[in-house]
Amino acid sequence: MPRRTLLAVAFLLLAGLAAWLSLARKPVAPTPAGPAAAPQQPVRSAGAPALGSDAAPLRHGAAPAQPEPPAEPTALARYPGERPLGALLVRVVAAGEDPLPDARVELEPVLGAFPPGLEIGDDRELRAQARTDPQAYAGFADLPAGAYRVSARTEDGRHADQETVVRGGENRLQIQVDGPESARDFVVLIVDTGDAPVSGAHVHVTGGVQGRGVAGGGRLAPLQGTTGADGKVTFPETPMSGAVATATVPDGRTGWASLWNVGNVAGAMSAGGLKVTVASPGQLEGRLLGLDAAELGDAVVRAHALNNQHPHYTTYGRHWQTPVRDGRYRFEALPAGSFALELAGSARLALPPMQFGDFALPNSVQPLLAEVRAGALTVLDLPVARGAAIAGVVRRADGRPVAGAEIRTTFAPSTSNFPDGFTLHGVHVWRLDSDSRTEGDHPVSHPRARTDAAGRYHLGGLQPGRHRVEVYASGLSFDRREALEVAESQTLELEHVLEPSGVLAGVGRWGYLGVTRAGAQEPLLLAILPSNGSFSFPGLAPGRYELAEYHSDASIGRIPLVEAEVHAGRTTWVDLLSARRPITLQGRVLGPAGPLAGVRVRRSDQWATTDAAGVFQFTSSFPLTYRVSFTVLHGGVEFAFDLPGMAQGSTTWTGDLVLGAHTLQVSTLDSRGLPAPARIHLHGGGGPQNASGSGLRSDATGLLQLECLWAGPYTLEAQFHNGARAQAQVQVPERSFIELRAPSAGSIELQVADARGQPQAGWQAEALTWIASEPAPEDHEQWSGASAAYSSATTDAQGLARLLGVPAGEVLVILRRSRGFLSAEAPVHTWRLLLAEHETRSLSLTLP
């Protein structure tokens, strides 16, 4: 996690934030128990199947337009344990918190957030489903404590999945559904260089499948299928977090394309699928410069098609490989694109460090990329040097070798900007606030190996410098060695002694959680927990452990919470939410007439309810010396307080949260001036206190009364049943009544298809209504400054976009291609029209 001077600082912060929010490393598939199928010689892990002469023959055929049946995930070891029983009450709502009765709710246990490479099976054999009642609730009883995935589906195809933690006692969850069911399908579209669909193409996809794992990553098979007449393969119910798709046509044409993250996937799916263009393959060849051919031995060059070229962000991909002969390499047939090159063997590619301006980041590498063009030869000589090596043996305490153990190395800079390089108290910090199931490693920074039948491994061709080595073996304890220095031409020998292992699982608070052997001073494990607090730490040797909360500042001591005993083959469940913590925050919520009872108060990810005296209480492991923030939920409005921090050395905070004394009555009217119910959004208040509400509604008479408001400016927006919106600003207490009247409005339906009549999804439609007194200009760029509330929609799988609540008058409709985070400004199509009140105007566009 690097960053540098001035301009570099900005880049630094952005990359650090991205790493913090979403980027993670990939889970290693657990090794099956026993020594089966271990290679006789230590080898570098091959990763995803290669598409070269060493790969299984591809299956072509007559285009069934379906994917091949997905392989079932390989079985994972289970660790039974005693867990308290709890109940879960689920409420299903739509956007705006509209209740959804008769929604189908399904529940299944999932492993709590776990470290990369340490996935195990869940010991709870449970599947349950229910329908929501007229108040939109569905209840589940006698649930063993732990993490669960809750899925909600409506008859019209809206859906949502959410993970939650059930503790002993009563638990509640509100889940909001949105979007069509088809959004969960993953579609790949194969076209030729003229953009015509290609049938009979074999499609191979690797990448993260949300909530399941990495397709093509070991435990899950890659997605495969053959395109039909429309050039598509659809993988139903396969929501991807990133992907690399390759395609091969029987006539030899080939191609590949990738998607980096969830946003890019959503954009591509709304546009009809991930498009792969097939063309004649290219060739890549060159010399290896810097060492004699004899020193290269049995070296192999690998060309990786990846969805990301940064060595420390989540990466998925597939590779091709070719041997080095007489100091040269040659790929006879690669699809066009940019490939990250890797040299496997005793030598290494001489790679430069990552650069930020003039600053070179120590202990880092910048991958070497080769650009291959369709039907052309690319010549690229590779600089090579002698590599470092790490070798070792993995055995049990009684001396028996452990065959098939996974060895993962990490070569990364020491910086918290990248999860790979983030250490605290000398321990690598696991980022469990991202999905470990879908983590993927960049091959250049994470060489791997498996132990042979004698339990030995050898990783050659490593970059000189500091490496982390991790050992994973099913049913045995996890071993990690930090900051191992290895020099060029040096081989570092290691020994790893593993024991039968158990699991620590439970629920805590978002933040740093450490696990320390009882009596030890330094943590064995450190992790940042997800927002729901779930965790599962497999791979622990039997014994007693302390669980403690840690501060991001290493100079601040840990706060022990509980001690727990780990038993081999078993899960020990711990609930850290009820553990005592040394800092107390106690306050009262006061309204105009005094204390408010039964009011919900939130601090970070914690909730409390005020008692009869209006009192609430929270605890914390560390004093809040900078700011103390609370949110009070009352009358559908969230009142946010941002208060001065605690004094140094203090262990108690006390104070009153005083709501306002003012009332505002809101009246919502339709375009004729008659009362009409509407959804109302509120924001305002000013200063360090602000009030907001998004789930507010006026009643059947169009009235809503807002109470306990502070003095200050507020913005209100009403959204009516036809999509029309009305907005107003009001100063409280100068005004105690505000009227929001819907504008005269209509709707526009826009149908988009190609020249063959195929619907085109993923086009962004916008409508702007001119409201200035002067005539509307011809220059469309001038409309945005003098137009009524803007309406937008995206064409769905049927190629239809519905613009609702468009203010009547002269309207400019703009249609452009949308690709998630990547927006293309061209081509842009426009219409100008006069829209009458209550009119539904239909437009269509046939793309060339």
C-alpha positions in Angstrom: 0.0 0.0 0.0 2.2 2.7 -1.2 1.9 6.4 -1.9 4.2 9.3 -2.5 4.7 13.0 -2.9 2.0 15.7 -3.5 0.3 14.5 -6.6 1.3 11.0 -5.5 -0.4 11.6 -2.2 -3.8 12.0 -3.9 -3.3 8.8 -5.9 -2.2 7.2 -2.7 -5.3 8.0 -0.8 -7.6 6.9 -3.6 -5.8 3.6 -4.0 -5.8 3.1 -0.2 -9.5 3.8 0.0 -10.2 1.3 -2.8 -8.1 -1.3 -1.1 -9.9 -0.6 2.2 -13.4 -0.8 0.7 -13.4 -3.6 -1.7 -10.2 -5.3 -2.8 -9.1 -8.5 -1.3 -7.1 -11.6 -1.8 -8.5 -14.9 -3.0 -9.2 -18.1 -1.0 -7.0 -21.0 -1.7 -8.9 -24.3 -2.2 -8.5 -26.5 0.8 -6.4 -29.6 0.2 -8.4 -32.9 0.3 -7.5 -35.0 3.4 -4.9 -37.6 2.9 -2.0 -37.9 0.5 -4.0 -38.6 -2.7 -3.0 -37.2 -6.0 0.2 -35.5 -4.7 2.8 -34.9 -7.4 5.9 -37.0 -7.1 8.1 -33.9 -7.7 7.6 -30.5 -6.2 6.1 -28.1 -8.8 4.7 -24.6 -9.1 0.9 -24.7 -8.9 -0.6 -24.5 -12.4 -3.6 -22.4 -11.4 -6.4 -22.4 -14.0 -6.2 -24.9 -16.9 -4.0 -23.8 -19.7 -5.4 -23.4 -23.2 -2.3 -24.7 -24.9 -1.0 -28.0 -26.1 -0.8 -29.2 -22.4 -4.6 -28.6 -21.9 -7.4 -31.1 -22.3 -8.9 -30.8 -25.8 -11.7 -28.3 -26.0 -15.2 -29.6 -26.8 -16.8 -27.9 -29.7 -20.1 -28.9 -31.2 -23.4 -27.7 -32.5 -24.2 -24.8 -30.2 -26.8 -25.9 -27.6 -26.8 -22.2 -26.4 -26.5 -23.5 -22.8 -23.6 -23.8 -20.4 -22.4 -27.2 -19.4 -23.8 -28.4 -16.1 -21.6 -26.8 -13.4 -19.5 -29.2 -11.3 -20.5 -29.4 -7.7 -18.0 -27.8 -5.3 -15.6 -30.2 -3.8 -16.5 -31.3 -0.2 -15.1 -29.3 2.6 -14.2 -30.6 6.1 -16.7 -29.9 8.8 -16.1 -29.1 12.4 -19.2 -29.7 14.6 -19.7 -27.6 17.8 -22.2 -26.5 20.4 -24.0 -23.3 19.6 -26.9 -21.5 21.3 -30.2 -21.4 19.5 -31.8 -18.1 18.3 -34.7 -16.8 16.4 -34.7 -14.5 13.3 -37.5 -12.2 12.3 -37.0 -11.0 8.7 -38.9 -8.0 7.2 -38.9 -7.6 3.4 -39.3 -4.2 1.9 -38.9 -2.5 -1.5 -37.1 0.7 -2.1 -38.5 3.4 0.1 -39.3 0.7 2.7 -42.6 -0.3 1.2 -43.6 -3.6 2.9 -43.7 -6.7 0.6 -46.1 -9.4 1.8 -46.0 -12.9 0.3 -42.3 -12.6 -0.6 -40.4 -15.9 -0.5 -37.6 -15.8 2.1 -35.0 -18.6 2.2 -32.3 -19.1 4.8 -29.1 -21.2 4.8 -26.1 -21.2 7.1 -22.8 -19.9 5.8 -19.3 -19.9 7.2 -18.7 -16.6 9.0 -16.0 -14.4 7.5 -12.9 -16.5 7.2 -9.2 -15.9 6.3 -8.1 -16.5 2.7 -7.3 -20.2 2.1 -8.9 -21.5 5.2 -12.4 -22.2 4.0 -14.2 -25.2 5.7 -17.6 -26.7 5.5 -20.4 -25.4 7.8 -21.5 -27.9 10.4 -25.1 -26.7 10.5 -27.3 -28.9 8.3 -30.2 -26.5 7.9 -32.3 -25.0 5.0 -35.5 -23.1 5.7 -38.0 -21.0 3.8 -41.1 -19.0 4.6 -43.5 -16.4 3.1 -43.8 -13.0 4.5 -47.1 -12.2 6.2 -49.4 -9.2 5.4 -47.0 -7.0 7.5 -44.0 -8.3 5.4 -42.5 -10.4 8.2 -41.2 -14.0 8.0 -40.0 -15.8 11.2 -37.5 -18.6 11.8 -37.0 -20.3 15.1 -34.5 -22.7 16.7 -31.5 -21.6 14.6 -28.0 -22.6 15.7 -26.0 -19.4 16.2 -23.8 -18.3 13.4 -23.8 -16.5 10.0 -26.7 -17.1 7.6 -27.4 -16.0 4.0 -31.0 -14.7 3.7 -32.5 -14.6 0.3 -35.7 -12.7 -0.5 -37.6 -13.1 -3.8 -40.9 -11.6 -5.1 -43.2 -13.0 -7.7 -42.3 -10.2 -10.1 -38.6 -11.2 -10.0 -37.2 -8.7 -7.5 -34.6 -10.2 -5.2 -31.9 -9.6 -2.6 -29.3 -11.6 -0.7 -27.9 -10.5 2.6 -25.7 -12.2 5.2 -26.5 -11.7 8.9 -25.5 -13.3 12.2 -27.9 -15.0 14.5 -27.1 -15.0 18.2 -28.8 -16.8 21.0 -32.2 -15.1 21.6 -34.2 -12.9 19.3 -32.6 -11.3 16.1 -34.1 -9.0 13.5 -33.2 -8.2 9.9 -34.7 -5.9 7.3 -33.9 -6.8 3.7 -34.6 -4.6 0.7 -35.2 -6.2 -2.7 -34.7 -4.5 -6.0 -33.9 -5.4 -9.6 -35.0 -8.2 -11.9 -34.1 -11.8 -11.4 -32.1 -11.8 -14.7 -29.5 -9.5 -13.1 -28.2 -12.6 -11.3 -27.4 -14.4 -14.6 -24.0 -14.1 -16.2 -24.1 -13.8 -19.9 -21.2 -14.0 -22.4 -21.6 -12.7 -26.0 -19.2 -13.9 -28.7 -19.0 -11.7 -31.8 -16.7 -11.5 -34.8 -14.7 -8.5 -35.9 -17.8 -7.1 -37.6 -19.8 -7.4 -34.4 -21.9 -10.2 -35.7 -22.8 -13.0 -33.2 -20.7 -16.2 -33.5 -22.4 -19.6 -32.8 -20.6 -22.8 -31.8 -17.9 -21.0 -29.9 -16.6 -22.7 -26.8 -16.7 -20.3 -23.8 -14.6 -20.7 -20.6 -15.0 -18.4 -17.7 -13.0 -18.0 -14.5 -13.8 -15.5 -11.8 -15.5 -14.8 -8.5 -19.0 -16.2 -8.0 -20.6 -14.1 -5.2 -21.1 -16.0 -2.0 -19.8 -19.3 -3.5 -16.1 -19.1 -4.5 -13.8 -18.7 -7.5 -14.9 -20.5 -10.6 -11.7 -22.2 -12.0 -9.9 -21.5 -8.7 -9.7 -25.1 -7.6 -12.8 -26.0 -5.5 -15.2 -24.7 -8.2 -14.9 -25.7 -11.8 -14.7 -23.0 -14.4 -17.9 -22.0 -16.2 -18.1 -23.6 -19.7 -20.5 -23.7 -22.5 -21.1 -23.3 -26.2 -22.8 -20.4 -27.9 -26.1 -20.6 -29.8 -27.3 -18.7 -32.8 -27.4 -15.5 -30.9 -23.8 -15.8 -29.9 -24.6 -16.1 -26.2 -24.0 -18.4 -23.3 -26.0 -17.8 -20.2 -25.0 -19.1 -16.8 -28.2 -18.8 -14.7 -28.1 -17.7 -11.0 -24.3 -17.0 -11.2 -23.7 -13.4 -9.9 -20.0 -12.7 -10.6 -17.7 -10.3 -8.8 -15.2 -10.2 -11.7 -14.4 -12.5 -14.6 -12.2 -13.5 -17.5 -13.9 -15.1 -20.4 -12.1 -16.9 -23.2 -13.7 -18.1 -26.4 -12.5 -20.5 -29.1 -14.2 -21.2 -32.5 -13.7 -24.5 -34.3 -12.1 -22.6 -37.2 -9.3 -21.4 -34.9 -10.5 -17.9 -34.1 -10.1 -17.0 -30.5 -10.5 -14.1 -28.1 -10.9 -13.0 -24.5 -12.3 -10.2 -22.4 -12.5 -9.4 -18.7 -14.5 -7.5 -16.0 -12.7 -6.1 -13.0 -15.4 -5.8 -10.3 -19.1 -6.0 -9.4 -19.8 -2.6 -10.9 -18.3 -3.5 -14.2 -20.2 -6.8 -14.2 -23.5 -5.1 -13.6 -22.8 -2.7 -16.4 -21.9 -5.4 -18.8 -24.9 -7.5 -17.9 -27.3 -4.6 -18.3 -25.7 -4.1 -21.8 -26.5 -7.7 -22.8 -23.4 -9.5 -21.5 -19.6 -9.6 -21.5 -18.7 -9.2 -25.2 -15.7 -11.2 -26.5 -14.5 -10.6 -30.0 -12.9 -13.6 -31.7 -10.3 -13.2 -34.4 -7.2 -14.9 -35.8 -4.7 -15.7 -33.0 -1.5 -13.9 -32.7 2.0 -15.1 -31.9 4.4 -14.0 -29.2 8.1 -14.9 -29.1 11.4 -13.6 -27.9 14.7 -14.2 -26.2 15.5 -14.5 -22.5 18.3 -12.0 -21.9 20.7 -11.9 -18.9 21.5 -15.6 -18.3 23.0 -18.4 -20.4 20.6 -20.9 -21.8 22.1 -23.6 -19.6 21.1 -21.6 -16.4 17.5 -21.5 -17.4 17.0 -25.3 -17.0 13.4 -26.4 -17.6 12.0 -22.8 -17.5 8.5 -22.2 -18.7 7.0 -18.8 -19.8 3.4 -18.2 -18.8 1.1 -15.7 -20.4 -1.7 -14.7 -18.1 -5.0 -13.2 -19.3 -6.1 -11.3 -16.2 -8.9 -9.0 -15.2 -6.5 -6.7 -13.3 -2.9 -5.9 -13.8 -2.2 -4.5 -10.3 -0.2 -7.1 -8.3 -2.0 -6.5 -5.1 -5.7 -6.3 -6.0 -8.1 -9.1 -6.5 -7.3 -10.9 -9.7 -8.9 -13.6 -11.8 -7.5 -15.2 -14.9 -6.3 -18.0 -17.1 -2.9 -18.7 -18.5 -1.1 -20.3 -21.5 2.4 -21.6 -21.2 5.3 -22.6 -23.4 8.7 -24.1 -22.6 12.0 -22.2 -23.0 14.3 -23.8 -25.5 17.8 -22.6 -26.2 17.1 -19.3 -24.5 14.0 -18.6 -26.5 10.2 -18.9 -26.1 7.3 -18.9 -28.6 3.6 -18.9 -28.2 2.1 -20.2 -31.5 -1.5 -19.1 -30.9 -2.7 -16.5 -28.3 -5.9 -14.5 -28.5 -5.4 -10.7 -28.9 -5.0 -8.7 -25.8 -2.6 -7.7 -23.0 -0.9 -10.5 -21.1 1.1 -10.5 -17.8 4.2 -12.7 -18.3 5.6 -15.0 -15.7 8.8 -17.1 -15.8 8.5 -20.4 -13.9 11.7 -22.2 -12.9 14.9 -21.4 -11.1 15.4 -18.0 -12.9 13.1 -15.0 -12.6 12.0 -12.1 -14.7 14.0 -9.0 -13.8 11.0 -6.8 -13.0 11.2 -3.2 -11.9 9.6 -2.0 -8.7 6.3 -0.3 -8.6 6.7 3.5 -9.3 4.8 6.5 -8.0 6.3 9.5 -9.7 10.0 9.4 -8.8 9.5 7.1 -5.9 10.2 3.3 -6.2 8.3 1.2 -3.7 10.6 -1.2 -1.9 9.9 -4.9 -2.1 7.5 -4.6 -5.0 7.3 -5.6 -8.6 5.6 -4.2 -11.7 4.3 -7.0 -13.9 5.7 -7.2 -17.4 3.0 -6.9 -20.0 2.9 -8.2 -23.6 0.5 -6.8 -26.1 -0.6 -9.5 -28.7 -2.4 -8.4 -31.9 -4.8 -10.6 -33.9 -3.0 -12.4 -36.8 0.3 -10.8 -36.1 3.7 -11.7 -34.5 4.8 -9.8 -31.4 8.5 -10.0 -30.5 9.4 -9.3 -26.9 12.7 -10.1 -25.3 12.5 -10.9 -21.6 15.1 -9.6 -19.1 15.9 -12.4 -16.7 18.1 -12.9 -13.6 18.9 -15.6 -11.1 16.1 -16.1 -8.7 15.8 -16.7 -5.0 14.2 -19.9 -3.7 12.2 -21.1 -0.7 12.1 -24.8 0.0 10.7 -26.8 2.9 9.1 -29.8 4.4 5.6 -30.0 5.9 5.1 -32.8 8.5 3.0 -33.8 11.4 4.3 -33.8 15.0 5.0 -37.5 14.7 7.1 -37.0 11.6 4.7 -38.2 9.0 4.9 -36.0 5.8 1.9 -34.0 4.8 1.4 -34.5 1.0 -0.7 -32.1 -1.1 -0.4 -29.1 1.3 -0.9 -25.7 -0.4 2.1 -23.3 -0.1 1.3 -19.7 -0.8 3.9 -16.9 -0.9 3.4 -13.2 -1.0 5.9 -10.6 -2.2 4.5 -7.2 -1.2 5.6 -3.8 0.1 5.0 -3.1 3.8 2.1 -0.6 3.6 -1.5 -0.6 4.7 -2.5 0.7 1.3 -2.6 -2.9 0.0 -4.2 -5.8 2.0 -1.1 -7.9 1.0 1.3 -5.6 2.8 -0.7 -4.7 5.8 0.9 -5.8 9.1 0.3 -4.9 12.7 2.3 -6.2 15.7 4.3 -8.1 13.2 1.3 -10.0 11.9 -0.4 -9.8 8.5 -3.9 -8.3 9.0 -6.6 -10.3 7.3 -9.3 -8.1 5.7 -12.4 -10.1 6.5 -14.5 -7.1 5.6 -14.4 -8.3 2.0 -15.6 -11.7 0.7 -12.9 -14.3 1.3 -14.7 -16.7 -0.9 -14.0 -14.7 -4.0 -10.5 -13.6 -3.4 -8.0 -14.0 -6.3 -4.3 -13.6 -6.3 -2.1 -12.0 -9.0 0.3 -14.8 -10.1 3.4 -12.5 -10.2 3.2 -11.5 -6.6 1.8 -14.8 -5.2 3.8 -17.9 -6.4 2.4 -21.2 -5.1 3.3 -24.8 -4.8 2.1 -28.1 -3.3 4.0 -30.6 -1.3 5.0 -33.9 -2.8 4.5 -37.3 -1.3 7.5 -36.7 1.0 5.9 -33.4 2.2 8.5 -31.3 0.4 8.1 -28.2 -1.8 10.3 -25.9 -3.7 9.5 -22.5 -5.0 12.2 -21.2 -7.3 12.5 -18.1 -9.4 11.4 -15.8 -6.6 12.1 -12.1 -6.5 14.9 -11.3 -4.0 13.5 -9.6 -0.9 11.0 -10.2 1.8 8.4 -12.9 1.5 5.5 -14.3 3.5 4.9 -18.0 3.4 1.6 -19.6 4.4 0.8 -23.3 4.6 -2.7 -24.8 4.3 -3.6 -28.4 4.8 -7.1 -29.8 5.3 -7.8 -30.7 8.9 -4.4 -29.5 10.1 -3.2 -26.3 11.7 -2.4 -23.2 9.6 1.2 -22.0 9.6 2.5 -18.6 8.5 6.0 -17.2 8.4 6.3 -13.4 8.1 9.1 -11.3 6.6 11.4 -14.0 5.4 14.4 -12.4 3.7 15.8 -14.3 0.7 18.6 -13.2 -1.6 19.4 -13.9 -5.3 20.7 -17.4 -5.8 19.9 -18.3 -2.2 17.6 -21.1 -1.1 15.9 -20.7 2.3 15.0 -24.0 3.9 11.9 -24.2 6.2 10.2 -26.8 8.3 6.5 -26.7 9.1 5.0 -28.9 11.8 1.2 -29.1 11.7 -1.2 -30.4 14.3 -4.8 -31.6 14.0 -6.9 -28.4 14.1 -10.1 -26.9 15.4 -12.1 -23.7 14.8 -12.9 -20.5 16.7 -16.1 -19.0 15.3 -18.4 -16.3 16.6 -19.6 -12.7 16.4 -17.9 -9.5 17.5 -17.8 -5.9 16.5 -16.5 -4.3 13.3 -12.8 -3.5 13.8 -9.6 -5.3 14.7 -9.9 -8.7 16.4 -6.8 -10.6 17.5 -6.3 -14.2 18.6 -3.4 -14.9 21.0 -2.2 -18.2 22.6 -3.0 -18.0 26.3 0.0 -16.5 28.1 1.6 -15.2 24.9 2.2 -11.4 24.3 2.0 -11.1 20.5 -1.1 -12.1 18.5 -1.1 -15.2 16.4 -3.9 -13.9 14.1 -5.2 -10.4 13.4 -8.3 -9.6 11.3 -10.6 -6.7 10.5 -14.1 -8.1 11.0 -17.0 -7.3 8.6 -19.8 -5.0 9.5 -22.0 -7.9 10.8 -19.1 -9.0 13.1 -19.0 -12.6 11.9 -15.8 -14.5 12.0 -14.5 -18.1 11.6 -10.8 -18.9 12.3 -10.1 -22.5 11.2 -6.6 -24.0 11.3 -6.0 -23.4 15.1 -4.0 -26.0 17.0 -5.7 -27.3 20.1 -5.3 -25.2 23.2 -6.5 -22.1 25.1 -6.7 -18.8 23.3 -7.4 -15.2 24.2 -9.6 -13.1 21.9 -8.9 -9.3 22.2 -9.8 -6.1 20.4 -6.9 -4.2 18.9 -6.4 -0.5 18.0 -5.0 0.5 14.6 -2.3 2.4 16.5 0.2 -0.3 17.5 1.3 1.8 20.6 -2.1 1.3 22.2 -2.5 -2.0 24.1 -5.1 -4.6 23.3 -8.3 -5.1 25.2 -8.8 -8.8 26.2 -12.4 -9.9 25.8 -12.6 -13.7 26.5 -10.6 -16.9 26.6 -11.7 -20.0 24.7 -10.6 -23.6 24.4 -10.0 -25.0 20.9 -10.4 -28.7 20.4 -9.2 -30.7 17.4 -12.0 -31.4 14.9 -14.5 -29.2 16.7 -15.9 -25.6 16.5 -15.8 -23.4 19.6 -18.5 -20.7 19.4 -17.9 -17.3 21.2 -20.2 -14.3 21.4 -18.0 -11.3 21.9 -20.9 -8.8 21.8 -21.7 -9.5 25.4 -18.1 -9.3 26.6 -17.3 -6.5 29.1 -15.4 -3.5 27.7 -13.8 -0.8 29.8 -15.3 2.4 28.2 -18.9 3.3 28.9 -21.0 5.8 26.9 -24.3 6.7 28.6 -26.7 9.4 27.7 -30.3 10.5 27.6 -32.6 11.4 24.6 -34.7 14.5 25.4 -37.6 15.8 23.5 -39.6 19.1 24.0 -41.5 17.5 26.9 -38.6 15.7 28.5 -37.0 12.2 28.2 -38.1 10.0 25.3 -38.6 6.3 26.1 -38.4 3.5 23.5 -36.3 5.5 21.1 -33.6 3.7 19.0 -30.1 5.0 19.2 -27.2 4.0 17.0 -23.4 4.3 17.5 -21.4 2.9 14.6 -22.7 -0.6 14.1 -24.3 -0.8 17.6 -28.0 -0.2 18.5 -29.6 0.6 21.9 -33.1 1.5 23.0 -33.8 4.1 25.6 -35.5 3.1 28.9 -38.4 4.8 30.6 -36.0 7.6 31.7 -34.8 8.1 28.1 -31.4 6.6 29.0 -29.2 4.5 26.6 -25.8 2.9 27.1 -23.0 1.7 24.9 -19.6 0.2 25.6 -16.3 0.5 23.8 -12.8 -1.0 24.1 -11.1 2.3 23.4 -11.9 5.9 24.4 -13.4 8.1 21.7 -11.0 11.0 22.1 -11.7 12.6 18.7 -15.4 12.7 18.2 -18.5 11.0 19.8 -21.3 10.4 17.3 -24.8 9.1 17.7 -27.9 8.8 15.6 -31.4 8.9 17.1 -34.3 7.4 15.2 -37.6 9.0 16.1 -40.8 9.5 14.2 -39.1 8.1 11.0 -36.4 10.8 11.1 -32.7 10.1 11.8 -31.3 12.8 14.1 -27.4 12.8 13.9 -25.2 14.1 16.7 -21.5 14.8 16.2 -20.1 15.8 19.6 -16.6 16.5 21.1 -14.5 13.5 22.0 -13.7 12.2 25.5 -11.0 13.6 27.6 -7.6 11.8 27.6 -7.6 9.1 30.3 -11.4 9.1 30.7 -13.3 5.8 30.7 -16.8 7.3 30.8 -18.8 9.6 28.6 -22.2 11.1 29.7 -24.4 13.6 28.0 -27.9 14.5 26.7 -29.0 14.2 23.1 -31.5 17.0 22.8 -33.9 16.9 19.9 -35.6 20.1 18.5 -38.8 21.7 19.7 -40.3 22.5 16.4 -43.0 20.9 14.3 -43.4 21.0 10.5 -46.6 19.9 8.8 -46.2 18.7 5.2 -49.1 18.5 2.7 -48.7 16.6 -0.6 -51.0 17.4 -3.5 -51.4 16.0 -7.0 -51.1 18.2 -10.1 -54.8 19.2 -9.7 -54.3 20.4 -6.2 -56.0 17.4 -4.6 -54.5 15.6 -1.6 -52.3 12.7 -2.7 -50.1 10.4 -0.6 -46.4 10.5 -1.5 -43.0 9.3 -0.3 -41.1 12.1 1.3 -37.3 12.6 1.6 -36.0 15.1 4.3 -32.6 16.5 4.9 -31.4 19.5 6.9 -30.8 21.0 10.3 -27.5 22.7 9.9 -24.4 22.8 12.2 -23.0 19.7 13.8 -26.5 18.3 14.0 -28.6 17.2 11.0 -31.9 15.4 10.4 -32.7 13.1 7.5 -35.4 10.7 6.5 -36.0 8.6 3.4 -38.8 6.3 4.5 -41.3 9.0 5.3 -44.8 9.0 3.8 -47.8 11.3 3.8 -51.1 9.6 4.6 -54.2 9.2 2.4 -55.1 12.8 3.1 -51.7 13.9 1.9 -50.5 15.0 5.4 -47.4 14.2 7.4 -46.3 15.8 10.6 -42.6 16.0 11.4 -41.8 16.6 15.1 -38.7 17.4 17.2 -37.0 19.3 14.4 -34.1 21.7 15.2 -34.2 25.3 13.9 -32.6 25.6 10.5 -33.0 25.0 6.7 -34.6 21.8 5.4 -35.0 20.4 1.9 -38.0 18.2 1.2 -38.8 16.1 -1.9 -42.1 14.3 -2.5 -42.3 11.4 -5.0 -45.8 10.5 -6.2 -47.2 7.2 -7.4 -46.7 8.2 -11.1 -43.0 9.0 -10.5 -43.4 12.8 -10.5 -41.3 14.7 -8.0 -41.8 18.0 -6.2 -39.1 19.7 -4.1 -39.1 22.7 -1.7 -36.8 24.3 0.8 -38.2 25.6 4.1 -36.7 27.4 7.1 -37.8 26.1 10.5 -39.3 27.6 12.7 -40.2 30.5 10.4 -42.5 28.2 8.7 -44.5 25.4 10.2 -46.4 24.3 7.1 -45.1 23.4 3.6 -47.1 22.3 0.5 -45.5 20.0 -2.1 -47.6 19.8 -5.3 -46.8 17.3 -8.1 -46.1 18.9 -11.5 -48.1 18.0 -14.6 -46.3 14.9 -15.8 -46.4 12.1 -18.3 -44.2 9.1 -19.2 -41.9 8.0 -22.0 -41.3 4.4 -23.1 -38.2 3.9 -25.2 -37.6 0.6 -27.1 -34.1 -0.1 -28.4 -33.2 -3.0 -30.8 -30.5 -3.8 -33.2 -30.9 -4.3 -37.0 -31.9 -7.9 -36.4 -34.6 -6.9 -34.1 -32.8 -8.2 -31.0 -33.5 -6.1 -27.8 -30.6 -4.1 -26.6 -30.2 -3.8 -22.8 -28.0 -1.4 -20.9 -28.7 1.9 -22.8 -29.1 4.9 -20.5 -32.1 7.1 -21.2 -32.5 10.6 -19.7 -35.4 13.2 -20.0 -35.0 16.9 -19.4 -38.0 19.3 -19.5 -37.4 22.9 -20.4 -38.8 25.3 -17.9 -37.1 28.7 -18.7 -39.2 31.5 -20.1 -37.2 31.9 -23.2 -37.4 29.3 -26.1 -35.4 26.1 -25.7 -32.0 26.3 -27.3 -30.8 24.0 -30.1 -27.6 23.3 -28.2 -28.5 20.4 -26.0 -25.6 21.2 -23.6 -27.5 24.3 -22.5 -30.6 22.4 -21.3 -29.2 21.1 -18.0 -29.1 24.6 -16.4 -32.8 25.4 -17.1 -34.7 22.1 -17.0 -37.1 20.5 -14.6 -36.2 17.5 -12.5 -34.3 15.0 -14.6 -35.7 11.5 -15.1 -33.6 8.5 -16.1 -33.9 4.8 -16.7 -31.9 2.0 -18.3 -33.1 -0.4 -21.0 -33.9 -3.8 -19.6 -33.4 -7.3 -21.1 -36.4 -6.6 -23.4 -34.7 -3.4 -24.6 -37.3 -1.2 -22.8 -36.6 1.9 -20.7 -39.5 3.6 -18.9 -39.1 7.2 -17.9 -41.8 8.0 -15.3 -43.0 11.3 -13.9 -41.5 13.4 -16.7 -42.7 17.0 -16.2 -45.0 17.9 -19.1 -43.7 20.4 -21.7 -40.9 20.5 -24.2 -38.7 17.5 -23.4 -35.2 16.5 -24.5 -34.6 12.8 -24.5 -31.0 11.5 -24.5 -30.0 7.9 -25.1 -26.4 6.7 -24.6 -24.6 3.5 -24.0 -24.0 2.6 -20.4 -21.4 0.2 -19.0 -21.5 0.5 -15.3 -18.5 2.5 -14.1 -17.2 2.8 -17.6 -19.5 5.2 -19.5 -19.1 5.7 -23.2 -20.1 9.2 -24.4 -20.7 8.1 -27.9 -22.9 7.2 -29.7 -25.6 9.5 -28.3 -29.1 9.7 -29.7 -31.6 12.5 -29.0 -35.3 13.4 -29.5 -37.1 16.6 -28.8 -40.9 16.4 -28.2 -43.9 18.0 -26.5 -45.2 15.8 -23.7 -48.7 16.4 -22.4 -50.0 15.7 -18.9 -50.9 12.0 -18.4 -49.5 11.1 -21.9 -47.4 8.0 -22.4 -45.2 8.6 -25.4 -43.5 5.6 -27.1 -40.2 6.0 -28.9 -38.1 3.4 -30.6 -34.6 3.2 -31.9 -33.1 0.6 -34.3 -29.3 0.5 -34.0 -27.3 0.1 -37.2 
